Amino acid sequence: MLFSYRALLNNKIKKGNIEADSVSAVVEHLRNRNYFPIEVKEKKSAGQITVFNSIFDRITFTDIVDFTRQIAIMLNAGLTLVDSLEILKKQVTKESLKKIIISIDGEIKGGNSFSDALKKHSQYFSNLYISLVKSGEASGKLGDITLKLADNLEKEREFKG
């Protein structure tokens, strides 16, 4: 399959096309060359139709685990929550997840807390998840809390496995 990409290299955005089997293969290829992938999309021919897009675009538990892990890593690396969400908006290829990230980002930029923004998506984020984020916000340890939350979610994913 043919993919187009946008990636950062030495603080400059690079664009290109690459032949690969999957989005993850493209991301791995770019990262191995010290690129920071921002966007990877499959290039479709004019006649190609994605029949099962809505089925495969559903948000899964794994998506929430990955979202939490990525937020935790970026917060613990010193990025702000807003900057972390901006990066995720550019990296995420699943449209349904991207819409949630955009919504959360908008809520935060509008003055709401991260936990309040998550409440608007309670079908994906449990009450426990939201409460832990709220305690992280209150204590100033959101990075630590999201890291522990990601660890626990990954254990839960393995258990459900």
Backbone as CSV, one residue per row, in Angstrom:
resi,resn,N_x,N_y,N_z,CA_x,CA_y,CA_z,C_x,C_y,C_z
1,MET,0.840,-1.177,0.000,0.000,0.000,0.000,0.887,1.243,0.000
2,LEU,0.369,2.297,-0.563,1.108,3.553,-0.621,0.574,4.502,0.451
3,PHE,1.498,5.086,1.224,1.139,6.009,2.291,1.824,7.349,2.060
4,SER,1.138,8.420,2.465,1.781,9.735,2.494,2.055,10.042,3.961
5,TYR,3.094,10.820,4.202,3.414,11.158,5.578,3.880,12.601,5.687
6,ARG,3.729,13.133,6.910,4.338,14.392,7.320,5.062,14.067,8.610
7,ALA,6.315,14.509,8.711,7.106,14.202,9.895,8.084,15.331,10.178
8,LEU,8.502,15.418,11.421,9.505,16.403,11.817,10.888,15.779,11.756
9,LEU,11.829,16.521,11.192,13.234,16.137,11.188,14.031,17.416,11.371
10,ASN,14.777,17.494,12.452,15.561,18.696,12.758,14.697,19.958,12.760
11,ASN,13.526,19.854,13.402,12.576,20.968,13.539,12.017,21.471,12.213
12,LYS,12.080,20.645,11.179,11.484,20.988,9.885,10.499,19.892,9.503
13,ILE,9.373,20.315,8.914,8.377,19.345,8.474,8.781,18.800,7.115
14,LYS,8.831,17.481,7.042,9.149,16.780,5.797,7.899,16.033,5.357
15,LYS,7.660,16.017,4.054,6.521,15.294,3.482,7.054,14.278,2.494
16,GLY,6.305,13.193,2.337,6.719,12.210,1.356,5.731,11.076,1.243
17,ASN,6.064,10.133,0.385,5.271,8.930,0.184,6.161,7.730,0.442
18,ILE,5.549,6.669,0.930,6.306,5.453,1.208,5.410,4.237,0.991
19,GLU,5.989,3.196,0.465,5.283,1.933,0.248,5.499,1.064,1.487
20,ALA,4.406,0.579,2.091,4.509,-0.267,3.286,3.236,-1.092,3.431
21,ASP,3.270,-2.032,4.380,2.118,-2.902,4.614,1.076,-2.284,5.538
22,SER,1.501,-1.335,6.394,0.574,-0.763,7.372,1.074,0.601,7.840
23,VAL,0.180,1.313,8.522,0.540,2.606,9.102,1.659,2.412,10.119
24,SER,1.540,1.373,10.956,2.565,1.150,11.978,3.922,0.860,11.358
25,ALA,3.952,0.197,10.202,5.222,-0.060,9.512,5.837,1.250,9.022
26,VAL,5.000,2.164,8.556,5.489,3.475,8.111,6.058,4.246,9.301
27,VAL,5.310,4.258,10.412,5.756,4.969,11.614,7.091,4.406,12.096
28,GLU,7.203,3.086,12.136,8.456,2.453,12.559,9.602,2.833,11.624
29,HIS,9.335,2.796,10.321,10.345,3.159,9.326,10.823,4.599,9.542
30,LEU,9.880,5.512,9.754,10.229,6.919,9.957,11.013,7.118,11.255
31,ARG,10.553,6.480,12.319,11.235,6.633,13.615,12.655,6.078,13.560
32,ASN,12.855,4.989,12.812,14.195,4.415,12.664,15.143,5.378,11.961
33,ARG,14.593,6.341,11.245,15.393,7.339,10.544,15.368,8.687,11.260
34,ASN,14.997,8.647,12.550,14.966,9.829,13.425,13.936,10.873,13.019
35,TYR,12.916,10.464,12.282,11.794,11.344,11.971,10.786,11.219,13.110
36,PHE,10.052,12.311,13.390,8.969,12.287,14.364,7.662,12.383,13.576
37,PRO,6.967,11.247,13.365,5.754,11.252,12.534,4.660,12.151,13.107
38,ILE,4.097,12.980,12.255,2.980,13.843,12.625,1.691,13.282,12.035
39,GLU,1.778,12.820,10.784,0.588,12.320,10.100,1.006,11.262,9.090
40,VAL,0.264,10.152,9.087,0.470,9.096,8.100,-0.907,8.705,7.587
41,LYS,-1.073,8.742,6.264,-2.360,8.395,5.653,-2.137,7.469,4.472
42,GLU,-3.048,6.526,4.332,-2.996,5.672,3.153,-3.486,6.482,1.962
43,LYS,-2.754,6.409,0.875,-3.187,7.085,-0.353,-4.083,6.106,-1.100
44,LYS,-5.276,6.535,-1.374,-6.243,5.672,-2.052,-6.402,6.120,-3.494
45,SER,-6.560,5.147,-4.365,-6.838,5.489,-5.758,-8.271,5.995,-5.846
46,ALA,-8.594,6.697,-6.891,-9.912,7.328,-7.034,-11.052,6.328,-6.927
47,GLY,-10.851,5.108,-7.405,-11.923,4.122,-7.399,-11.990,3.279,-6.146
48,GLN,-11.035,3.422,-5.242,-10.986,2.582,-4.055,-11.978,3.087,-3.016
49,ILE,-12.723,2.165,-2.413,-13.724,2.520,-1.414,-13.417,1.761,-0.124
50,THR,-13.499,2.447,0.991,-13.322,1.789,2.276,-14.699,1.397,2.788
51,VAL,-15.011,0.102,2.694,-16.343,-0.385,3.018,-16.584,-0.456,4.519
52,PHE,-15.602,-0.924,5.250,-15.807,-1.169,6.668,-15.188,-0.089,7.549
53,ASN,-15.043,1.099,7.025,-14.381,2.171,7.765,-15.023,2.426,9.126
54,SER,-16.344,2.494,9.182,-16.992,2.814,10.449,-16.801,1.708,11.479
55,ILE,-16.715,0.460,11.033,-16.494,-0.650,11.957,-15.098,-0.563,12.549
56,PHE,-14.106,-0.305,11.704,-12.726,-0.295,12.162,-12.336,1.027,12.816
57,ASP,-13.184,2.019,12.743,-12.872,3.324,13.310,-13.418,3.474,14.731
58,ARG,-14.028,2.421,15.254,-14.546,2.483,16.618,-13.403,2.611,17.611
59,ILE,-13.675,3.331,18.675,-12.666,3.500,19.715,-12.673,2.261,20.601
60,THR,-11.497,1.688,20.778,-11.347,0.468,21.560,-10.680,0.773,22.897
61,PHE,-10.708,-0.208,23.775,-10.015,-0.085,25.059,-8.525,0.156,24.823
62,THR,-7.973,-0.514,23.828,-6.558,-0.336,23.483,-6.274,1.108,23.080
63,ASP,-7.192,1.741,22.364,-7.022,3.154,21.997,-6.918,4.032,23.248
64,ILE,-7.757,3.749,24.244,-7.750,4.532,25.485,-6.452,4.285,26.252
65,VAL,-6.006,3.030,26.278,-4.733,2.702,26.936,-3.597,3.470,26.266
66,ASP,-3.550,3.421,24.939,-2.487,4.103,24.190,-2.548,5.618,24.377
67,PHE,-3.752,6.184,24.343,-3.940,7.618,24.570,-3.382,8.009,25.942
68,THR,-3.731,7.225,26.954,-3.290,7.507,28.321,-1.772,7.416,28.432
69,ARG,-1.197,6.388,27.832,0.261,6.199,27.872,0.966,7.378,27.184
70,GLN,0.458,7.783,26.031,1.090,8.886,25.299,1.004,10.199,26.078
71,ILE,-0.153,10.462,26.664,-0.311,11.671,27.489,0.671,11.620,28.658
72,ALA,0.754,10.475,29.322,1.641,10.321,30.477,3.095,10.572,30.097
73,ILE,3.525,9.997,28.990,4.914,10.162,28.545,5.214,11.631,28.268
74,MET,4.311,12.292,27.559,4.556,13.691,27.207,4.527,14.605,28.432
75,LEU,3.572,14.369,29.349,3.516,15.186,30.565,4.779,14.999,31.399
76,ASN,5.236,13.760,31.507,6.435,13.484,32.295,7.710,13.949,31.604
77,ALA,7.619,14.232,30.304,8.762,14.790,29.571,8.789,16.318,29.667
78,GLY,7.780,16.888,30.348,7.766,18.329,30.565,6.849,19.115,29.643
79,LEU,6.136,18.439,28.744,5.200,19.144,27.873,3.946,19.496,28.657
80,THR,3.278,20.549,28.247,1.997,20.894,28.863,0.927,19.961,28.313
81,LEU,-0.203,19.919,28.987,-1.311,19.092,28.521,-1.794,19.570,27.152
82,VAL,-1.894,20.877,26.964,-2.347,21.430,25.679,-1.378,21.050,24.562
83,ASP,-0.075,21.176,24.816,0.917,20.790,23.804,0.832,19.295,23.498
84,SER,0.630,18.491,24.530,0.507,17.043,24.347,-0.693,16.703,23.471
85,LEU,-1.810,17.360,23.724,-3.014,17.117,22.922,-2.816,17.585,21.485
86,GLU,-2.117,18.698,21.304,-1.828,19.189,19.944,-1.030,18.146,19.161
87,ILE,-0.032,17.564,19.801,0.783,16.539,19.144,-0.069,15.321,18.818
88,LEU,-0.882,14.884,19.781,-1.733,13.714,19.545,-2.731,13.953,18.416
89,LYS,-3.279,15.172,18.341,-4.224,15.484,17.255,-3.569,15.264,15.901
90,LYS,-2.286,15.554,15.813,-1.570,15.406,14.548,-1.133,13.965,14.298
91,GLN,-0.890,13.210,15.361,-0.378,11.850,15.214,-1.464,10.809,14.985
92,VAL,-2.591,10.978,15.653,-3.641,9.956,15.623,-4.255,9.875,14.233
93,THR,-4.359,8.658,13.718,-4.936,8.468,12.388,-6.396,8.019,12.452
94,LYS,-6.819,7.491,13.573,-8.203,7.034,13.721,-9.096,8.256,13.933
95,GLU,-9.964,8.523,12.980,-10.783,9.745,12.998,-11.649,9.870,14.246
96,SER,-12.239,8.773,14.711,-13.111,8.848,15.887,-12.327,9.261,17.129
97,LEU,-11.110,8.756,17.280,-10.269,9.136,18.415,-9.779,10.573,18.262
98,LYS,-9.459,10.942,17.045,-9.006,12.318,16.785,-10.104,13.315,17.167
99,LYS,-11.364,12.995,16.882,-12.479,13.888,17.223,-12.583,14.081,18.732
100,ILE,-12.353,13.006,19.480,-12.402,13.109,20.941,-11.257,13.978,21.447
101,ILE,-10.069,13.782,20.900,-8.911,14.579,21.312,-9.145,16.052,20.991
102,ILE,-9.710,16.331,19.823,-10.026,17.711,19.443,-11.042,18.310,20.414
103,SER,-12.043,17.515,20.789,-13.059,17.972,21.733,-12.445,18.269,23.102
104,ILE,-11.617,17.353,23.596,-10.959,17.543,24.894,-10.080,18.792,24.857
105,ASP,-9.322,18.932,23.790,-8.449,20.096,23.622,-9.268,21.391,23.641
106,GLY,-10.381,21.400,22.939,-11.247,22.578,22.898,-11.817,22.925,24.263
107,GLU,-12.213,21.900,25.011,-12.743,22.124,26.361,-11.684,22.756,27.261
108,ILE,-10.463,22.228,27.181,-9.380,22.744,28.024,-9.035,24.178,27.624
109,LYS,-8.950,24.426,26.320,-8.656,25.787,25.861,-9.788,26.745,26.212
110,GLY,-10.994,26.200,26.395,-12.142,27.010,26.789,-12.222,27.249,28.287
111,GLY,-11.248,26.726,29.031,-11.200,26.990,30.463,-11.617,25.845,31.359
112,ASN,-12.022,24.721,30.786,-12.418,23.574,31.601,-11.199,22.745,31.986
113,SER,-11.356,21.962,33.028,-10.274,21.080,33.457,-10.238,19.844,32.555
114,PHE,-9.134,19.133,32.605,-8.980,17.889,31.849,-10.044,16.885,32.289
115,SER,-10.260,16.770,33.600,-11.251,15.809,34.099,-12.659,16.173,33.628
116,ASP,-12.993,17.453,33.615,-14.309,17.870,33.116,-14.447,17.585,31.622
117,ALA,-13.361,17.764,30.882,-13.382,17.467,29.445,-13.588,15.968,29.215
118,LEU,-12.965,15.141,30.059,-13.120,13.685,29.929,-14.546,13.245,30.253
119,LYS,-15.203,13.935,31.190,-16.583,13.594,31.567,-17.517,13.643,30.364
120,LYS,-17.221,14.506,29.417,-18.067,14.627,28.227,-17.932,13.401,27.323
121,HIS,-16.971,12.548,27.639,-16.742,11.323,26.861,-16.733,10.119,27.798
122,SER,-17.698,10.117,28.730,-17.735,9.082,29.767,-18.030,7.686,29.216
123,GLN,-18.434,7.599,27.956,-18.617,6.273,27.366,-17.267,5.607,27.105
124,TYR,-16.189,6.395,27.107,-14.843,5.865,26.876,-13.966,5.931,28.121
125,PHE,-14.233,6.894,29.000,-13.422,7.083,30.194,-14.280,6.793,31.422
126,SER,-13.858,5.820,32.226,-14.630,5.402,33.399,-14.632,6.493,34.473
127,ASN,-15.552,6.346,35.421,-15.608,7.286,36.544,-14.307,7.250,37.339
128,LEU,-13.732,6.049,37.491,-12.463,5.921,38.207,-11.359,6.673,37.467
129,TYR,-11.306,6.512,36.161,-10.314,7.201,35.323,-10.437,8.713,35.528
130,ILE,-11.656,9.214,35.412,-11.907,10.655,35.537,-11.554,11.148,36.943
131,SER,-11.904,10.365,37.971,-11.591,10.746,39.354,-10.088,10.794,39.603
132,LEU,-9.360,9.826,39.043,-7.903,9.820,39.206,-7.272,11.026,38.519
133,VAL,-7.762,11.354,37.326,-7.253,12.538,36.623,-7.541,13.791,37.452
134,LYS,-8.742,13.858,38.028,-9.105,15.016,38.853,-8.170,15.140,40.054
135,SER,-7.845,14.013,40.687,-6.928,14.070,41.835,-5.521,14.458,41.383
136,GLY,-5.124,14.033,40.191,-3.829,14.435,39.637,-3.768,15.926,39.373
137,GLU,-4.874,16.468,38.888,-4.946,17.917,38.652,-4.854,18.679,39.976
138,ALA,-5.595,18.201,40.975,-5.646,18.891,42.266,-4.299,18.849,42.986
139,SER,-3.581,17.744,42.828,-2.310,17.575,43.538,-1.118,18.110,42.755
140,GLY,-1.339,18.455,41.481,-0.227,18.905,40.648,0.645,17.760,40.158
141,LYS,0.123,16.549,40.250,0.890,15.366,39.854,0.186,14.608,38.725
142,LEU,-0.338,15.351,37.772,-1.073,14.729,36.674,-0.192,13.765,35.881
143,GLY,1.070,14.120,35.676,1.987,13.236,34.956,2.153,11.900,35.656
144,ASP,2.372,11.939,36.980,2.540,10.704,37.754,1.263,9.870,37.748
145,ILE,0.131,10.537,37.927,-1.154,9.834,37.975,-1.458,9.174,36.632
146,THR,-1.249,9.895,35.532,-1.545,9.303,34.219,-0.596,8.150,33.913
147,LEU,0.630,8.222,34.408,1.578,7.124,34.210,1.099,5.872,34.947
148,LYS,0.683,6.032,36.195,0.156,4.891,36.963,-1.142,4.385,36.347
149,LEU,-1.960,5.299,35.888,-3.213,4.929,35.240,-2.940,4.118,33.981
150,ALA,-1.977,4.547,33.189,-1.611,3.814,31.971,-1.103,2.416,32.318
151,ASP,-0.275,2.316,33.362,0.228,1.000,33.795,-0.923,0.078,34.178
152,ASN,-1.868,0.606,34.958,-3.010,-0.205,35.390,-3.903,-0.598,34.222
153,LEU,-4.114,0.314,33.289,-4.930,-0.006,32.117,-4.260,-1.073,31.260
154,GLU,-2.937,-1.012,31.150,-2.219,-2.026,30.374,-2.326,-3.394,31.034
155,LYS,-2.254,-3.430,32.367,-2.441,-4.701,33.082,-3.846,-5.233,32.851
156,GLU,-4.823,-4.332,32.874,-6.213,-4.732,32.628,-6.376,-5.264,31.206
157,ARG,-5.714,-4.620,30.254,-5.779,-5.074,28.857,-5.182,-6.472,28.730
158,GLU,-4.044,-6.716,29.390,-3.415,-8.035,29.353,-4.327,-9.082,29.971
159,PHE,-4.993,-8.706,31.071,-5.895,-9.623,31.747,-7.087,-9.972,30.857
160,LYS,-7.633,-8.954,30.181,-8.764,-9.180,29.270,-8.339,-9.993,28.062
161,GLY,-7.034,-9.786,27.685,-6.379,-10.356,26.533,-7.040,-11.431,25.862
